[in-house]
Amino acid sequence: MKKEPAYTIIKYLGGAVNVSRILQKCKGAVYRITYSKEKGGANGLFPSVYQAQLLNYARDHGIDLRPDDFFYPERLQSLMQESKGHTKNRFINSSSVYTSRCDENDALQSLGG
């Protein structure tokens, strides 16, 4: 089961690939944030450094993301119900892509394992 609020924020920002580009991290690192502590994840809580990066990105690109959203996902869930993915279309493709080699867990995650 994916942990909140990270799952909702990732979905709101267009998915793990988009968030990985914003954070310049491997896609697997983004997925791990949604995992429980027992599975090596962050229990659904973005580290504060990532929160700042995502908030700055959202501000710079006119995306309605707020500090409270990192703790209470209900507002974003409601917005997504109303607009059905409007932020996905607003993602800027010019973000740089982090290209360093992901660890084995990241590779397995991308294969669905």
Secondary structure, DSSP 4 states (H G I P E B T S, - for coil): -PPTTHHHHHHHTT-HHHHHHHHT--HHHHHHHTS-GGGTS-TT---HHHHHHHHHHHHHTT----GGGGT-THHHHHHHHHHSSHHHHH--TTS----SPP-HHHHHHHTT-
